[in-house]
Amino acid sequence: MIRPHRNHAGYWAFLLHRFSGLGLAVFLPAHFLVLGLAIEDASKLDSFLVWTEGLPVKAAEMGLVFLLAIHLLGGLRLLMIEFLPWRDWQKTLIVFAGGASVVIAFTFIVNAF
């Protein structure tokens, strides 16, 4: 049985915002590990940076940029909901946030190669 509130665009925007935040939280320890390599030993960092030139890592970077963009735009949408009066056009903001995030991620990956 589908509950009506779960078939609403706002609910799906909430889920995207929540899961993008969790994805970013999972990425953060790996980011700190690489920063530690930069501080600890330059040769380890150089070998890691060579590994990051691979296609799977570039695809993961595109996913990371998508998560950052969807989380940022979803957060801006939430701020608008909080501080502006509710209007029907706010549903359009949900679609805009998703579309803009995809465009940002693909722009990043095109420029990465």
Buried (B, 14 or more C-beta within 10 A) or exposed (E): EEEEEEEEBEBEBBEBBEEBBEBBEEBEEEEEEEEEBEEEEEEEBEEEEEEEEEEEEBEBBBBBBBBBBBBBBBBEBEEBBEEEEEEEEBEEBBEEBBEBBEEBBEEBBEEEE
